[in-house]
Amino acid sequence: MNAHSEIQAAPLLKVEGMTKWYGHIVGCRDVSFKMRSGEVLGIVGESGSGKTTLLNCLSGKLEPSSGAIQFDTRRFGLTDIYALSEPDRRRMQREDWGFVHQNPRDGLRMRASGGANVAEPLMNLGQRHYGKMRRATIEWLDRVELDTRRIDDKPRHFSGGMQQRIQVARNLIHGPKLVFMDEPTGGLDVSVQARLLDLLRELVRDLDLAVIIVTHDMAVARLMADRLLVMRRGEVVETGLTDQVLDDPQHPYTQLLVSSVLQI
Amino acid sequence: MTTLSTSRPNTAERYYNYAYLDEQTKRMIRRAILKALAIPGYQAPFGSREMPVPYGWGTGGIQLTAAIIGPDDVYKCIDQGADDTTNAVSIRQFFAKVADVATTEDTGEATIIQTRHRIPEQPLKAGQVLVFQVPQPEPLRGLEARETETRAMHAYEEYGLQYVSLYENVSTYGRIAATAGYPVMAEERYLMSPSPIPKFDNPKMDANEAILLFGAGREKRIYALPPHTRVRSLDFEDFPFEVQTWEESCALCAADDAYLDEVILDDAGAKMFVCSDSHHCAERRAAGHVGPMAGHQLARPETEPAQ
């Protein structure tokens, strides 16, 4: 069965032969895949395998050395994101994408209140009505299960898991088509991690959101992702449906990765 | 030193160039001014020089004035609206000395007015230049520390971030409580900090007949508003821009449409509200307007006239 390898409908994201070199060191090499809307793609691999390089290239932060990344933008249709002019690309990133960082301090403005952090994407898209933004913010804080009375507290007054929820709300409020997540549950303890994963899964299903999630945690991959890319030394060594890859790994490295998961 | 004094026997000894800065520096600043005037609100970089006052005391404004001043100019300098404060008197003396200009306290008479934190109450006319001293030219700096990023935001007109500060104001105080350095849009293109003038003065910038120049010495930026530039203060649709108002009127001249300073008079909490624009207040008193505390020692004529 190769149903997963070819998607017939118009893709949301199409990556062809993408390679990134850091001088003579390879970041990631010859990565190709397609994604459709509503799909959750997991990128797994050990530290240094090129996960973050791949994510940065895909999310428009790092221009690849060669290859093409095409995205179905609202404004321009399916287009190579690095062929767009910088203002157009930045605008597309604001309108169509979200990015959840591992460390909420990278993704939040620590000087602004939680509410302002959540409302900022709306202001970036031209919303100039305070009352409407306030209502949307409260609705989203409620949706990520935060106490809406704490809307004006600064992020540093929230716990790590709560900060991550603020970051999630901030990256979903403007209705993105694709959200990148870099180890979204990385720094959290397991019980908080489980609750956040539960929430993310629910939101992704409700909003029919496409997500690219980078993780080294096989359990997170199993819970969140529909499909997996397994990376090693900058190359994709195995792709497939998540359950297929984790239950019946083909590549020796994937087998090692799956068997390395600690059992309790 | 001797040669200089013998070569110029009939003039006062001057060991510096006219208007303090050397000619090449003044040319460089003038080019930055022209660029700034051509792109209203755009922060033009310039090679800010060491000045004989510390950063924060008006080095940007002094350099702008030095670059545009000539012997025919009439120079006025105000600090928080007043002609008789230490900084204003010092800078006025400085230019009287290094640029041989006439000085005045009369807003209407001056051709160059250097100001810190106010725009004079009397409307400016064509032909006048108002020079602002600017501590922080970048309105986005408080929320975005990276210069590379704020430059890109200006280049691509990405000004959503500035509204975050207004949002914080409304969520904390229930209104836009920012009072000074209130951000504006110049010609609906560039976001601009008006220097820490009270927002009371923001509407005066819109379509002003005079040239408004802004100089930030430490930050090495010049920006400008040419005459008749449209200037709009940012706001929300449901929280429109408003200026400060006072229940009191000026204790000396009874003005009820001027920007007032609250002056504490004693340890018992007695206070008075007076015009921050000292020339405006003096003119009104001369025209016969009498406030409730007229005759107070603050209103007495100066024993020593400002130089």
HADDOCK unambig.tbl for C-alpha pairs under 7 A between the chains (distance, minus, plus):
assign (segid A and resid 87 and name CA) (segid B and resid 156 and name CA) 5.73 0.50 0.50
assign (segid A and resid 116 and name CA) (segid B and resid 164 and name CA) 6.03 0.50 0.50
assign (segid A and resid 116 and name CA) (segid B and resid 167 and name CA) 6.54 0.50 0.50
assign (segid A and resid 116 and name CA) (segid B and resid 168 and name CA) 6.53 0.50 0.50
assign (segid A and resid 120 and name CA) (segid B and resid 161 and name CA) 6.80 0.50 0.50
assign (segid A and resid 120 and name CA) (segid B and resid 164 and name CA) 6.28 0.50 0.50
assign (segid A and resid 123 and name CA) (segid B and resid 160 and name CA) 4.76 0.50 0.50
assign (segid A and resid 123 and name CA) (segid B and resid 163 and name CA) 6.62 0.50 0.50
assign (segid A and resid 124 and name CA) (segid B and resid 159 and name CA) 6.94 0.50 0.50
assign (segid A and resid 124 and name CA) (segid B and resid 160 and name CA) 3.99 0.50 0.50
assign (segid A and resid 124 and name CA) (segid B and resid 161 and name CA) 6.58 0.50 0.50
assign (segid A and resid 126 and name CA) (segid B and resid 160 and name CA) 6.73 0.50 0.50
assign (segid A and resid 128 and name CA) (segid B and resid 236 and name CA) 5.11 0.50 0.50
assign (segid A and resid 128 and name CA) (segid B and resid 237 and name CA) 5.86 0.50 0.50
assign (segid A and resid 129 and name CA) (segid B and resid 236 and name CA) 5.41 0.50 0.50
assign (segid A and resid 129 and name CA) (segid B and resid 237 and name CA) 5.01 0.50 0.50
assign (segid A and resid 129 and name CA) (segid B and resid 238 and name CA) 5.81 0.50 0.50
assign (segid A and resid 130 and name CA) (segid B and resid 167 and name CA) 6.99 0.50 0.50
assign (segid A and resid 130 and name CA) (segid B and resid 236 and name CA) 6.13 0.50 0.50
assign (segid A and resid 130 and name CA) (segid B and resid 238 and name CA) 6.32 0.50 0.50
assign (segid A and resid 152 and name CA) (segid B and resid 171 and name CA) 6.94 0.50 0.50
